[in-house]
């Protein structure tokens, strides 16, 4: 799924890959967009704590390095134009 856009990935793909039931998935998320929003909120919270006690430059480098490591996620999340799936 690394090369698929979020719009092409199904909830079944997600649950199969994660080894969870659809019921478990829907207990936590309404749909795929809700999952992406949850991930982005988590990233935002991580960003708030990243670089604590360091210079602004070091904190920025840490954040950009994290984005680079998670490039596949960010690429898929931001290239998805389909807001209904």
N, C-alpha and C positions, 0 to 999 in steps of 0.2 A: 504493500500500500504506500510505500515511500514516494512513489511518483504520481499517486492519485490525488485529485483535488478533493476537498472535503465533500463537495456536492456529489461526487461519484462513490464515496464510501457510505455503506449502509449501516444502520444500527446493528444489524446482524453481523456485519464484518467486524464491528467494534466489539460486540459481545463475544464472538467466537475467538477473536485475537486475545482478548483479556481473560477468557475463560469464565465469564459470568453469564447469568441468565438475563433475558430481556427484562424480567420483573425487577431484578436488582438494578439494572441500568435505569429504568423508568422510575424507580424509587428515588434516584438522585438527580436525574435530568429529565426535562420535558421533551427535548429533541436534541439534534446535533448542535444547533446554535447555542443552546443552553450549556452543553458540554464545553464548547469553545469559549464561551463567556466565562465559565467557571475556571478554565485553564488560564485565561488572560487575567482574571482577578487574582488567581494564585501567583502568577508571574509578577503582577503589580505589587503584591504584598512582599514577595521575595526581593523585588527591586528596592522597596522601602528599607529593607534591612541590609541589603548588600552594600558593602563599603562603609559600614558604621565604624567610626574612629579612624578613617583614612582620609586622604586628601580627595578633593573633588575629582581630580584627574584619575586617581587610582580607582575610585568608585565607578567612574564612567568606563574605564577600561574593563572592569569586572562585568558591568552590565553588557557592554558590547561583545565581550567574549562569550557570555552566556547566550546572547542572541545568535552569535555565529555557531555555537555548538548545537543550538536548537533550530537551525536553519530550515530543516524539512518542515517542522511544525509551522513556523512563521510563514514560509512560502505557501504552504497549503491553506493556511487560515486566511491569508490576505489576498489570495488569487480567486477565492470562491465568490462568484457573483450571484449565485443562486441563494436567495434568502429564505426560500420556502422549504428546503429539504432538511 
